[in-house]
Amino acid sequence: MLACMGLHHILQNIIPIATVQVYHSFDDLMADEPENFAHYFVSARLYFEHTQFFRRLAYRTIVLINGENLPPMPGILTLNICRSEQEVVTDLLQLHSHGHGRGPHVVRQPMSQERHAEIQPLTAREIEVVTLLAKGFINKEIADKLHISLTTVITHRKNIMTKLNAHSLSDVIIYAVMNGHIDLGE
């Protein structure tokens, strides 16, 4: 809540013509015509809980993160709120110039499949392995399910950890959820 109040204050100061709304729940947001908003600043928890909604509007969604030690999240805009006010303002201005350039506000279009494939760090098979890992399958079960050897699964896991700069299985699961490979409802 304190981070929300601080971000609300910062946004009102740097974009005085903007109307900034704060919602205490996802249901409150849904009750207020959410499609009309230019941007959504959401906690990672809220993003995880409602991935389908925010992935559909990824070009307008900025996920608030608490630190910098997360795996890469291609196609997802993030804002580290565990920084000084000046650093947060700088990051917001960089997001603004990235999304709007020097002209008036133009809503960015959803990323094309080709562009998404360009920045996707994992192969299709690695994504299959990540998805099964996130669902709780062990190496042997993954090998059986994908009809590959146990050694190949282990190699895929090593490659995944390296490509994502992941330190634990939880980093891999976060990547899978944030990139829409699994839904928390599954």
Secondary structure, 3 states (H helix, E strand, C coil): CHHHHHHHHHHHHHCCCCCCCCCCCHHHHHCCCHHHCCCEEEEHHHHHHCHHHHHHCHHHEEEEECCCCCCCCCCCEEEECCCCHHHHHHHHHHHHHHHHCCCCCCCCCCCCHHHHHHHCCCCHHHHHHHHHHHCCCCHHHHHHHHCCCHHHHHHHHHHHHHHHCCCCHHHHHHHHHHCCCCCCCC
